[in-house]
Amino acid sequence: MFKYPFEEKSYLLFQHPTIANYLNKRETTMNPIKKGNSREFYENFHKKQRFPWISRAMQAERLSVISKLIQRFSTDRHARNVLLVGCGSGDDMSLDPNAFGIDLSMKSLGNTKTRFSSSRVLQGDAQVLPFIENSFDLIICSEVIEHLPHRELFLSEAHRVLKKGGILILTTPNWMSWYGLARRLAEALTARPITAAGQPIDHWSTIRSLKAEMTSKFDLTATKGIWFYPPMGKGHMVLPFPLSALVYYLLLPVERVLQIILPSWGHMIAMVARKHQNKSDTALS
């Protein structure tokens, strides 16, 4: 039914004429968000991407938590369709090497396809997903929504393309954390916005604000904090290895305790939500 090319400046192409006409109509009527500067930024970002040891440890913890949430909440794992929104340069694709992946950056998609040849990737916008209704059993959007100019559009699109009862797993940075406090302090001292890796948009959340955004379209199933360590620097200006590893292992018992007694204090919020199963959700056939 589908053809999945991976070519420079190409979007996902559909052989089925009904679906092709449907997507052309959506592109025309929705006027996709202009994102020239953001796309250029992320092309350069993924060309220069180098992470210090402590950042890689944090991302490994994030992926471990998401993997456990998938195992717990996503049923029929062999037959499901999975979409990774903002799949980046491939680490997230390790969650499901056969998943669909979408990203603004062609460089990141090339990296993903090189590492996971069975993945099906395309360049596109999370705010205008080029898929028909009720396409996916599971959507993973990790550390992406905070960088979108119109995050409410993504939530509407995720709701649209999820099947009835489908699962959305979303992670985003948490203001109510050591990192949130550090960012607030840095912004107060410098009188300017501080964003992760200098990204053009970086709107963090709290558990309460994220729940308020999602409850109109999703049933919230679970919430979990990720990474309770204090900041060890910013970007590449962090404690070097092996000092960062020493601090990591020294504070590991504290991290485990905070996961239990202050689960909402993690640097990242992981939220599992299920699409409302109401009568108004209809599939395109």
C-alpha positions as CSV (number, residue, x, y, z in Angstrom):
1,M,0.0,0.0,0.0
2,F,2.8,2.4,0.9
3,K,6.1,3.4,-0.6
4,Y,8.8,4.8,1.7
5,P,11.5,6.6,-0.2
6,F,14.4,8.2,1.5
7,E,15.6,10.9,-0.8
8,E,17.0,14.5,-0.3
9,K,14.1,17.0,-0.1
10,S,11.4,14.3,-0.3
11,Y,8.4,13.6,1.9
12,L,6.7,10.3,2.4
13,L,5.1,9.3,-0.9
14,F,1.9,7.3,-1.1
15,Q,1.0,5.0,-4.0
16,H,-2.6,4.8,-3.1
17,P,-4.4,7.7,-4.9
18,T,-7.1,8.2,-2.2
19,I,-4.4,8.7,0.4
20,A,-2.3,10.9,-1.8
21,N,-5.3,13.2,-2.6
22,Y,-6.1,13.4,1.1
23,L,-2.5,14.4,2.0
24,N,-2.4,17.0,-0.8
25,K,-5.6,18.5,0.6
26,R,-4.2,18.7,4.1
27,E,-1.0,20.4,3.0
28,T,-3.1,23.0,1.1
29,T,-5.7,23.7,3.8
30,M,-3.5,23.6,6.9
31,N,-0.7,25.9,5.6
32,P,2.2,24.1,7.4
33,I,4.1,26.2,9.9
34,K,7.0,28.2,8.5
35,K,10.1,26.9,10.0
36,G,13.1,28.0,7.9
37,N,15.3,29.2,10.8
38,S,14.5,26.1,12.9
39,R,15.2,23.7,10.1
40,E,18.5,25.4,9.4
41,F,19.4,25.3,13.1
42,Y,18.7,21.6,13.4
43,E,20.6,20.7,10.2
44,N,23.7,22.4,11.8
45,F,22.9,21.0,15.2
46,H,23.0,17.4,14.0
47,K,26.2,18.0,11.9
48,K,28.0,19.2,15.0
49,Q,26.4,16.9,17.5
50,R,28.9,15.7,20.2
51,F,27.8,14.8,23.7
52,P,29.9,14.6,26.9
53,W,29.8,11.4,29.0
54,I,27.2,12.7,31.5
55,S,24.8,13.8,28.8
56,R,25.0,10.3,27.2
57,A,24.3,8.8,30.6
58,M,21.2,11.0,31.0
59,Q,20.0,10.0,27.5
60,A,20.5,6.4,28.3
61,E,18.4,6.8,31.5
62,R,15.7,8.5,29.4
63,L,15.5,5.7,26.9
64,S,15.5,3.1,29.6
65,V,12.5,4.7,31.3
66,I,10.6,5.0,27.9
67,S,11.4,1.4,27.1
68,K,9.9,0.2,30.4
69,L,6.8,2.4,29.8
70,I,6.4,0.8,26.4
71,Q,6.6,-2.7,27.8
72,R,4.1,-1.8,30.5
73,F,1.5,0.1,28.5
74,S,1.8,-0.8,24.8
75,T,0.1,-4.1,24.0
76,D,0.4,-6.4,20.9
77,R,4.0,-5.2,20.4
78,H,4.6,-7.4,17.3
79,A,1.7,-6.0,15.3
80,R,1.8,-2.3,16.3
81,N,2.6,0.7,14.2
82,V,4.9,3.1,16.0
83,L,5.8,6.7,15.2
84,L,8.8,8.5,16.6
85,V,8.3,12.3,16.4
86,G,11.6,14.1,16.3
87,C,13.6,10.9,16.0
88,G,16.9,12.8,15.9
89,S,20.1,11.0,14.9
90,G,19.0,7.6,15.8
91,D,19.2,6.9,19.5
92,D,15.4,7.0,20.0
93,M,15.0,4.6,17.0
94,S,16.6,1.9,19.2
95,L,13.3,1.8,21.0
96,D,11.8,0.2,17.9
97,P,14.1,-0.2,14.8
98,N,11.1,-0.8,12.5
99,A,9.2,2.4,13.5
100,F,8.3,5.4,11.4
101,G,10.5,8.4,12.2
102,I,9.9,12.1,11.4
103,D,12.3,15.0,11.9
104,L,13.0,18.5,10.5
105,S,16.6,17.7,9.8
106,M,17.7,15.6,6.8
107,K,21.1,15.1,8.4
108,S,19.5,13.5,11.4
109,L,17.3,11.3,9.2
110,G,20.4,10.1,7.3
111,N,22.1,9.2,10.5
112,T,19.0,7.3,11.7
113,K,18.7,5.4,8.4
114,T,22.4,4.5,8.4
115,R,22.1,3.1,11.9
116,F,18.7,1.4,11.5
117,S,18.1,0.4,7.9
118,S,14.7,-1.1,8.7
119,S,13.4,2.3,9.9
120,R,11.0,4.3,7.8
121,V,11.9,7.9,8.0
122,L,10.8,11.2,6.4
123,Q,11.4,14.9,6.8
124,G,8.4,16.7,8.1
125,D,6.8,18.9,10.8
126,A,5.4,17.5,14.0
127,Q,2.7,20.1,13.9
128,V,1.4,18.9,10.5
129,L,1.9,15.1,10.5
130,P,1.6,13.6,7.0
131,F,-0.4,10.6,8.0
132,I,-4.1,9.6,7.8
133,E,-6.3,9.3,10.8
134,N,-6.0,6.3,13.1
135,S,-2.7,5.2,11.7
136,F,-0.6,4.4,14.8
137,D,-0.9,2.3,18.0
138,L,2.0,4.2,19.7
139,I,3.5,7.6,19.3
140,I,6.8,8.5,21.1
141,C,7.6,12.2,21.4
142,S,10.7,12.6,23.6
143,E,12.3,16.0,24.3
144,V,10.6,17.6,21.3
145,I,7.4,19.3,22.3
146,E,9.3,22.1,24.2
147,H,10.9,23.1,20.9
148,L,7.6,23.6,18.9
149,P,6.2,27.0,18.3
150,H,2.6,25.6,18.4
151,R,2.7,22.6,20.7
152,E,-1.1,22.5,20.8
153,L,-1.1,21.6,17.0
154,F,1.2,18.6,17.7
155,L,-1.2,17.3,20.4
156,S,-4.1,17.7,18.0
157,E,-2.2,15.9,15.3
158,A,-1.0,13.1,17.6
159,H,-4.7,12.6,18.7
160,R,-5.7,12.5,15.0
161,V,-3.2,9.9,13.8
162,L,-3.4,7.6,16.9
163,K,-5.9,4.7,16.7
164,K,-8.7,4.6,19.2
165,G,-7.1,3.7,22.6
166,G,-3.6,4.4,21.1
167,I,-0.8,5.5,23.4
168,L,1.2,8.7,23.4
169,I,4.5,8.6,25.4
170,L,5.8,12.1,25.9
171,T,8.8,13.5,27.7
172,T,9.8,17.1,28.3
173,P,12.0,19.1,30.7
174,N,10.5,20.0,34.0
175,W,10.7,23.4,35.6
176,M,10.2,21.9,39.0
177,S,13.7,20.3,39.2
178,W,17.3,21.1,40.0
179,Y,17.7,22.0,36.3
180,G,14.7,24.2,36.3
181,L,16.0,26.1,39.4
182,A,19.4,26.5,37.7
183,R,17.9,27.8,34.5
184,R,15.7,30.3,36.4
185,L,18.7,31.5,38.3
186,A,20.9,31.8,35.2
187,E,18.2,33.7,33.3
188,A,17.8,36.1,36.3
189,L,21.5,36.7,36.5
190,T,22.0,37.2,32.7
191,A,18.7,38.9,31.9
192,R,18.3,36.7,28.8
193,P,16.7,33.4,27.9
194,I,18.8,30.3,28.5
195,T,18.0,27.4,26.2
196,A,19.4,23.9,25.8
197,A,22.2,23.9,23.2
198,G,21.1,27.4,22.1
199,Q,17.9,26.0,20.5
200,P,15.6,28.7,19.2
201,I,12.5,27.6,21.2
202,D,12.8,25.8,24.6
203,H,9.5,26.0,26.6
204,W,9.6,23.7,29.6
205,S,6.6,22.4,31.5
206,T,5.5,21.3,35.0
207,I,3.5,18.2,35.6
208,R,0.4,20.4,36.3
209,S,0.8,22.5,33.1
210,L,1.4,19.4,30.9
211,K,-1.7,17.6,32.3
212,A,-3.8,20.7,31.6
213,E,-2.6,20.7,28.0
214,M,-3.4,17.1,27.4
215,T,-6.6,16.2,29.3
216,S,-9.0,17.5,26.6
217,K,-7.8,14.9,24.2
218,F,-6.1,12.1,26.2
219,D,-6.7,10.0,29.3
220,L,-3.6,10.4,31.4
221,T,-2.3,6.9,32.4
222,A,1.0,7.4,34.2
223,T,3.6,10.1,35.1
224,K,7.2,9.5,36.0
225,G,10.3,11.7,36.7
226,I,13.6,11.1,35.0
227,W,17.1,12.1,36.1
228,F,17.2,13.6,39.6
229,Y,20.9,14.6,39.5
230,P,21.8,18.3,39.8
231,P,23.3,20.0,36.8
232,M,27.0,19.4,36.2
233,G,27.4,22.2,33.6
234,K,25.8,23.2,30.4
235,G,26.4,21.9,26.9
236,H,30.0,21.0,26.5
237,M,31.0,23.0,29.5
238,V,30.4,20.2,32.0
239,L,32.5,18.3,34.5
240,P,34.9,16.2,32.3
241,F,35.1,12.5,32.4
242,P,36.0,10.8,34.8
243,L,35.0,13.5,37.3
244,S,31.4,13.5,36.0
245,A,31.3,9.7,36.3
246,L,32.6,9.8,39.9
247,V,29.9,12.3,40.8
248,Y,27.3,10.2,39.0
249,Y,28.1,7.0,41.0
250,L,28.5,8.9,44.3
251,L,25.1,10.4,43.9
252,L,23.4,7.3,42.5
253,P,21.9,6.2,45.9
254,V,20.5,9.8,46.3
255,E,19.0,9.6,42.8
256,R,17.3,6.3,43.6
257,V,15.8,7.7,46.9
258,L,14.6,10.9,45.1
259,Q,12.8,8.7,42.5
260,I,10.7,7.3,45.4
261,I,10.1,10.3,47.7
262,L,10.0,13.1,45.1
263,P,8.9,11.5,41.8
264,S,7.8,14.9,40.4
265,W,11.3,16.4,40.8
266,G,13.0,14.8,37.9
267,H,14.7,16.9,35.2
268,M,12.3,15.3,32.7
269,I,8.7,14.5,32.9
270,A,7.6,11.3,31.3
271,M,3.8,11.1,30.7
272,V,1.8,8.2,29.3
273,A,-1.6,9.2,27.7
274,R,-4.2,7.2,26.0
275,K,-6.4,8.6,23.2
276,H,-10.0,9.2,24.3
277,Q,-12.2,6.5,22.9
278,N,-15.3,8.5,22.0
279,K,-17.7,8.2,19.2
280,S,-16.5,11.3,17.3
281,D,-13.2,9.6,16.5
282,T,-13.7,8.2,13.0
283,A,-11.3,6.5,10.7
284,L,-10.6,7.4,7.0
285,S,-11.2,4.3,4.9
